[in-house]
Amino acid sequence: MTGPKDIGRHDRNSVPEGKTALGKVRGLGAAGHGGDLWIRERVSSAALLLLGVWFIVSLIVLPDLSQATIVEWLKTPLGFVPMALFVYLNFEHSLEGVKVIVDDYQGDEGGRMMWHIVSLFLHVGVGALALFALARIAFGAAS
Amino acid sequence: MARNTARPLSPHLTVWRWGPHMLVSILHRATGVALSIAGLALLTWWLLALAGSASGYETFTQTATHPLGLFVLIGLTWAFFQHTLSGIRHLIMDVGAGFELRTNKTMAYLTMIGSALLTIALWAYLLLGRGA
């Protein structure tokens, strides 16, 4: 029954019953999450493409860019929700991009760790501040 | 960490003949960094000013409409459009398309032409069409 094509798949000396060589090693190593950052960066970019168009179009469509007009707009669900997502994803995408740049240019492992942490703290800290400001606009008393 | 300086270095930017694809590639990174630092700082300041007092927002708009502020704003707008368009180019290349020399070169040129046109169109509208 064993033809030449089956040699790799049914080598009974090294591979457990019913498993190919690939099936045997799959899931054992670090592989599986290595591409996560790469994929997340592209998913956030796709979302930002939509939200970026929304943001620019909104600035054009608004009658003017005075504080009163913008605040009134950001108190509406269709102003607040996309803006909250826009702000959040901008910080997320920026964090992902900076991570790649640090990995590319910082050869030293300790330095890499340090810059990753500095970047993380800055993105989370400033991003939280931006979202707080947006929440205050949306839920604060009418000014 | 000690490094062996005798080891050969990867050829860097300066040794290659510049082409549009190479320019767009490094522009993508440069505009990304500009947007990360200046863009996010400005977005945060804008939201904080909007959430705050009328005089705080006045300070923001006065800074933004000062010639130097306008220069930064227009620069960031261009960076946004350039990064967005070359980002689309990257998404196309990620699925394995657009690697033919001529197509690749055309796409690279289109991102730069597109970002310039979009920046001009938006600011022409904001400054002349509507009046900021």
Chai-1 contact restraints between the chains, C-beta under 6 A:
chainA,res_idxA,chainB,res_idxB,connection_type,confidence,min_distance_angstrom,max_distance_angstrom,comment,restraint_id
A,S45,B,G87,contact,1.0,0.0,6.0,A-B,restraint_1
A,G52,B,T84,contact,1.0,0.0,6.0,A-B,restraint_2
A,Q67,B,Y57,contact,1.0,0.0,6.0,A-B,restraint_3
A,I70,B,L50,contact,1.0,0.0,6.0,A-B,restraint_4
A,V71,B,L50,contact,1.0,0.0,6.0,A-B,restraint_5
A,S94,B,S36,contact,1.0,0.0,6.0,A-B,restraint_6
A,S94,B,L40,contact,1.0,0.0,6.0,A-B,restraint_7
A,G97,B,G32,contact,1.0,0.0,6.0,A-B,restraint_8
A,V98,B,S36,contact,1.0,0.0,6.0,A-B,restraint_9
A,D108,B,M1,contact,1.0,0.0,6.0,A-B,restraint_10
A,V126,B,T44,contact,1.0,0.0,6.0,A-B,restraint_11
A,L129,B,T44,contact,1.0,0.0,6.0,A-B,restraint_12
A,A130,B,T44,contact,1.0,0.0,6.0,A-B,restraint_13
A,A130,B,L47,contact,1.0,0.0,6.0,A-B,restraint_14
A,A133,B,L47,contact,1.0,0.0,6.0,A-B,restraint_15
A,A133,B,L48,contact,1.0,0.0,6.0,A-B,restraint_16
A,A133,B,A51,contact,1.0,0.0,6.0,A-B,restraint_17
A,L134,B,L47,contact,1.0,0.0,6.0,A-B,restraint_18
A,R136,B,A51,contact,1.0,0.0,6.0,A-B,restraint_19
A,I137,B,L50,contact,1.0,0.0,6.0,A-B,restraint_20
A,I137,B,A51,contact,1.0,0.0,6.0,A-B,restraint_21
